[in-house]
Amino acid sequence: MTEDEICRIIAGVLPGRDVAPHMSLRNDLGVDSIGLMSIVFVLEEQTGIDTMSHIMEFTEAEYVHEIVGICLKAAS
């Protein structure tokens, strides 16, 4: 799994948006708490990582690169 793959997964949850690691989830992408949970569930479904064991990290993430980091750490 790569940074680009994770960004594509996130973009799939946010139709019509380009997603880059430097982007703010809330300010740049307009992700609210429900949107974040949708992203987390899709990441779990498509990557096989156990997102629920990292849920606090996901809810504290402010930027896409933080989501990427959590996913890469969980996958290793």
MDTraj code that builds the backbone (N, CA, C; nanometers):
import mdtraj as md
import numpy as np

residues = "MET THR GLU ASP GLU ILE CYS ARG ILE ILE ALA GLY VAL LEU PRO GLY ARG ASP VAL ALA PRO HIS MET SER LEU ARG ASN ASP LEU GLY VAL ASP SER ILE GLY LEU MET SER ILE VAL PHE VAL LEU GLU GLU GLN THR GLY ILE ASP THR MET SER HIS ILE MET GLU PHE THR GLU ALA GLU TYR VAL HIS GLU ILE VAL GLY ILE CYS LEU LYS ALA ALA SER".split()
xyz = np.array([
    [0.0841, -0.1164, 0.0000],
    [0.0000, 0.0000, 0.0000],
    [0.0895, 0.1239, 0.0000],
    [0.0537, 0.2196, -0.0853],
    [0.1335, 0.3415, -0.0973],
    [0.0509, 0.4647, -0.0597],
    [0.1194, 0.5748, -0.0456],
    [0.0540, 0.7020, -0.0169],
    [-0.0488, 0.7350, -0.1250],
    [-0.0110, 0.7143, -0.2519],
    [-0.1024, 0.7431, -0.3634],
    [-0.2269, 0.6555, -0.3582],
    [-0.2102, 0.5287, -0.3256],
    [-0.3253, 0.4381, -0.3169],
    [-0.4218, 0.4831, -0.2073],
    [-0.3679, 0.5231, -0.0946],
    [-0.4525, 0.5689, 0.0159],
    [-0.5241, 0.6978, -0.0231],
    [-0.4550, 0.7884, -0.0888],
    [-0.5186, 0.9124, -0.1357],
    [-0.6306, 0.8822, -0.2349],
    [-0.6115, 0.7843, -0.3221],
    [-0.7162, 0.7459, -0.4177],
    [-0.8373, 0.6875, -0.3459],
    [-0.8138, 0.6087, -0.2430],
    [-0.9244, 0.5525, -0.1651],
    [-1.0035, 0.6653, -0.0998],
    [-0.9333, 0.7600, -0.0398],
    [-1.0002, 0.8738, 0.0235],
    [-1.0782, 0.9538, -0.0806],
    [-1.0177, 0.9771, -0.1958],
    [-1.0848, 1.0511, -0.3035],
    [-1.2111, 0.9785, -0.3496],
    [-1.2105, 0.8467, -0.3440],
    [-1.3286, 0.7696, -0.3825],
    [-1.4464, 0.7932, -0.2901],
    [-1.4167, 0.8280, -0.1657],
    [-1.5222, 0.8576, -0.0685],
    [-1.5716, 1.0017, -0.0870],
    [-1.4882, 1.0852, -0.1447],
    [-1.5196, 1.2275, -0.1647],
    [-1.5274, 1.2566, -0.3143],
    [-1.6346, 1.2159, -0.3794],
    [-1.6441, 1.2294, -0.5249],
    [-1.6204, 1.3725, -0.5730],
    [-1.5472, 1.3821, -0.6825],
    [-1.5206, 1.5114, -0.7430],
    [-1.4092, 1.5902, -0.6771],
    [-1.3384, 1.5277, -0.5863],
    [-1.2292, 1.5979, -0.5176],
    [-1.0971, 1.5277, -0.5441],
    [-0.9964, 1.6089, -0.5711],
    [-0.8601, 1.5570, -0.5761],
    [-0.8084, 1.5588, -0.4329],
    [-0.7347, 1.4561, -0.3973],
    [-0.6843, 1.4451, -0.2605],
    [-0.5327, 1.4340, -0.2647],
    [-0.4659, 1.5194, -0.1887],
    [-0.3196, 1.5181, -0.1784],
    [-0.2822, 1.5142, -0.0309],
    [-0.1659, 1.4580, 0.0000],
    [-0.1235, 1.4421, 0.1393],
    [-0.1210, 1.5702, 0.2215],
    [-0.0918, 1.6822, 0.1600],
    [-0.0793, 1.8083, 0.2354],
    [-0.2143, 1.8717, 0.2711],
    [-0.3230, 1.8172, 0.2200],
    [-0.4544, 1.8792, 0.2370],
    [-0.5126, 1.8578, 0.3763],
    [-0.5809, 1.9603, 0.4229],
    [-0.6534, 1.9528, 0.5499],
    [-0.7848, 1.8786, 0.5256],
    [-0.8141, 1.7839, 0.6120],
    [-0.9386, 1.7089, 0.5973],
    [-1.0590, 1.8015, 0.6074],
    [-1.0593, 1.8880, 0.7039],
    [-1.1755, 1.9727, 0.7277],
    [-1.1772, 2.0971, 0.6388],
    [-1.0676, 2.1703, 0.6363],
    [-1.0663, 2.2971, 0.5629],
    [-1.0599, 2.2802, 0.4120],
    [-0.9735, 2.1918, 0.3632],
    [-0.9572, 2.1748, 0.2189],
    [-1.0608, 2.0796, 0.1589],
    [-1.0941, 1.9742, 0.2325],
    [-1.1809, 1.8707, 0.1774],
    [-1.3232, 1.8725, 0.2331],
    [-1.3468, 1.9509, 0.3375],
    [-1.4808, 1.9612, 0.3941],
    [-1.5294, 1.8349, 0.4636],
    [-1.4366, 1.7574, 0.5175],
    [-1.4713, 1.6324, 0.5848],
    [-1.5186, 1.6625, 0.7267],
    [-1.6402, 1.6169, 0.7579],
    [-1.6899, 1.6287, 0.8947],
    [-1.6720, 1.4938, 0.9638],
    [-1.7232, 1.4798, 1.0850],
    [-1.7017, 1.3557, 1.1603],
    [-1.7658, 1.2354, 1.0917],
    [-1.8814, 1.2539, 1.0310],
    [-1.9458, 1.1433, 0.9598],
    [-1.8648, 1.1070, 0.8348],
    [-1.8155, 1.2076, 0.7659],
    [-1.7312, 1.1828, 0.6486],
    [-1.6038, 1.1099, 0.6853],
    [-1.5462, 1.1467, 0.7987],
    [-1.4243, 1.0800, 0.8442],
    [-1.4509, 0.9326, 0.8732],
    [-1.5635, 0.9040, 0.9369],
    [-1.5967, 0.7636, 0.9658],
    [-1.6186, 0.6857, 0.8362],
    [-1.6764, 0.7497, 0.7357],
    [-1.6928, 0.6850, 0.6051],
    [-1.5566, 0.6520, 0.5454],
    [-1.4641, 0.7454, 0.5545],
    [-1.3285, 0.7223, 0.5040],
    [-1.2642, 0.6064, 0.5787],
    [-1.2773, 0.6053, 0.7104],
    [-1.2161, 0.4999, 0.7923],
    [-1.2733, 0.3632, 0.7553],
    [-1.4055, 0.3544, 0.7400],
    [-1.4670, 0.2254, 0.7060],
    [-1.4245, 0.1773, 0.5678],
    [-1.4161, 0.2683, 0.4723],
    [-1.3737, 0.2306, 0.3372],
    [-1.2264, 0.1893, 0.3377],
    [-1.1442, 0.2595, 0.4133],
    [-1.0030, 0.2207, 0.4235],
    [-0.9908, 0.0791, 0.4785],
    [-1.0686, 0.0481, 0.5818],
    [-1.0638, -0.0868, 0.6384],
    [-1.1078, -0.1901, 0.5356],
    [-1.2150, -0.1594, 0.4660],
    [-1.2700, -0.2506, 0.3660],
    [-1.1718, -0.2752, 0.2516],
    [-1.1064, -0.1703, 0.2049],
    [-1.0218, -0.1821, 0.0861],
    [-0.8763, -0.2178, 0.1147],
    [-0.8320, -0.1950, 0.2381],
    [-0.6913, -0.2260, 0.2683],
    [-0.6759, -0.3456, 0.3604],
    [-0.7826, -0.3803, 0.4331],
    [-0.7755, -0.4924, 0.5254],
    [-0.7145, -0.4590, 0.6602],
    [-0.6805, -0.3324, 0.6826],
    [-0.6250, -0.2963, 0.8137],
    [-0.7375, -0.2860, 0.9161],
    [-0.7033, -0.3084, 1.0413],
    [-0.8001, -0.2986, 1.1498],
    [-0.8062, -0.1529, 1.1952],
    [-0.8937, -0.0755, 1.1333],
    [-0.8995, 0.0670, 1.1628],
    [-0.9533, 0.0947, 1.3029],
    [-1.0375, 0.0065, 1.3542],
    [-1.0971, 0.0323, 1.4849],
    [-0.9935, 0.0334, 1.5974],
    [-0.8852, -0.0391, 1.5798],
    [-0.7816, -0.0363, 1.6828],
    [-0.6999, 0.0933, 1.6770],
    [-0.7246, 0.1753, 1.5761],
    [-0.6552, 0.3039, 1.5605],
    [-0.7540, 0.4199, 1.5545],
    [-0.8762, 0.3978, 1.6012],
    [-0.9826, 0.4967, 1.5832],
    [-0.9504, 0.6317, 1.6473],
    [-0.8862, 0.6324, 1.7619],
    [-0.8519, 0.7602, 1.8256],
    [-0.7541, 0.8400, 1.7394],
    [-0.6592, 0.7708, 1.6784],
    [-0.5646, 0.8390, 1.5902],
    [-0.6368, 0.8986, 1.4695],
    [-0.7298, 0.8212, 1.4112],
    [-0.8043, 0.8717, 1.2962],
    [-0.8869, 0.9945, 1.3333],
    [-0.9526, 0.9908, 1.4483],
    [-1.0382, 1.1036, 1.4855],
    [-0.9574, 1.2285, 1.5193],
    [-0.8328, 1.2128, 1.5566],
    [-0.7472, 1.3274, 1.5867],
    [-0.6739, 1.3814, 1.4638],
    [-0.6791, 1.3083, 1.3524],
    [-0.6074, 1.3494, 1.2310],
    [-0.6679, 1.4776, 1.1739],
    [-0.5803, 1.5671, 1.1321],
    [-0.6239, 1.6922, 1.0705],
    [-0.5884, 1.6989, 0.9224],
    [-0.4896, 1.6200, 0.8804],
    [-0.4417, 1.6244, 0.7421],
    [-0.4416, 1.4852, 0.6811],
    [-0.4497, 1.4824, 0.5500],
    [-0.4486, 1.3556, 0.4772],
    [-0.3218, 1.2775, 0.5093],
    [-0.2071, 1.3439, 0.5170],
    [-0.0823, 1.2719, 0.5428],
    [-0.0851, 1.2000, 0.6777],
    [-0.1636, 1.2502, 0.7729],
    [-0.1763, 1.1811, 0.9009],
    [-0.2561, 1.0506, 0.8832],
    [-0.3604, 1.0553, 0.8024],
    [-0.4383, 0.9349, 0.7719],
    [-0.3480, 0.8330, 0.7024],
    [-0.2695, 0.8800, 0.6078],
    [-0.1758, 0.7927, 0.5356],
    [-0.0800, 0.7262, 0.6350],
    [-0.0233, 0.8046, 0.7250],
    [0.0713, 0.7519, 0.8228],
    [0.0093, 0.6453, 0.9121],
    [-0.1137, 0.6693, 0.9558],
    [-0.1830, 0.5719, 1.0401],
    [-0.2027, 0.4421, 0.9639],
    [-0.2447, 0.4527, 0.8394],
    [-0.2671, 0.3335, 0.7567],
    [-0.1379, 0.2561, 0.7333],
    [-0.0322, 0.3267, 0.7010],
    [0.0961, 0.2585, 0.6759],
    [0.1479, 0.1919, 0.8020],
    [0.1329, 0.2586, 0.9159],
    [0.1762, 0.1998, 1.0436],
    [0.0924, 0.0759, 1.0755],
    [-0.0380, 0.0843, 1.0530],
    [-0.1269, -0.0280, 1.0831],
    [-0.1020, -0.1467, 0.9920],
    [-0.0566, -0.1199, 0.8707],
    [-0.0336, -0.2270, 0.7731],
    [0.0986, -0.2997, 0.7973],
    [0.1887, -0.2363, 0.8728],
    [0.3217, -0.2994, 0.8913],
    [0.3240, -0.3955, 1.0071],
])
top = md.Topology()
chain = top.add_chain()
for i, resn in enumerate(residues, 1):
    res = top.add_residue(resn, chain, resSeq=i)
    for name in ("N", "CA", "C"):
        top.add_atom(name, md.element.get_by_symbol(name[0]), res)
traj = md.Trajectory(xyz[None], top)
